[in-house]
Amino acid sequence: MDKFNQLKALIEGAEKDAEAFFNKNNKAAGTRLRNALQETKALSQEIRNDVTAKKNAK
């Protein structure tokens, strides 16, 4: 559950950069947003692996 909470926090943190990029055309915010999304992807994959391992352990 800790990783899921990390994922939620990461998404919440990226929201400000998403607003700055899409609404204000801030290119630096776009770069930060892309980096946050890449981290989100990696963390999501870790969570998926954990869920699969727990599901198959039973």
N, C-alpha and C positions, 0 to 999 in steps of 0.2 A: 504494500500500500504506500510505502515511502516513495517509491519511484513514480507512482501515479500522482502523488501530491507534487513531486518535483516537476512532472509534466504540466500540471495545471499552473504552477507558478511560472514556468517558462512561457507558456502561452499568454498568461496575464501580463508578463513583462514585455512581450513582443507586441502587445496591442498598441502601445504608445508609438512604437516605430512604424507600425502598419498605418496608423492614422497620419503620421507625419509624411510618410512616403506617398500614400494615395491621395491625401487631401491637400498637401502642401508641396508635392513634388520634390521632397527632400531626398536626394540620391544617397547620402550617407545613411539615412534611416533605412533605405532599401537594402543596403549592404548588411546592416545590423539585423534586419528582418530575415534576410536570406540565411544568415548564420544561425539565428535562433531557430528557423525552420529546419535546418540541417540537424541541429542538436535535438530538436523534437523528433525527427525521423529516427535518429539513433536510439533515443530513449524509448520511443514507442516500440522499436524492434526488441529491445531488452525486455520490456514488459510483456510483449507477446511470447517471447521465449520462456519467461518465468511462468506465465499462465499455462502454456503447453506442458511444461515440465511438471507443474503441480497437478494438472488435469490427468496426465498419464501416470502419475505416481500412485493413483488410487486403484 
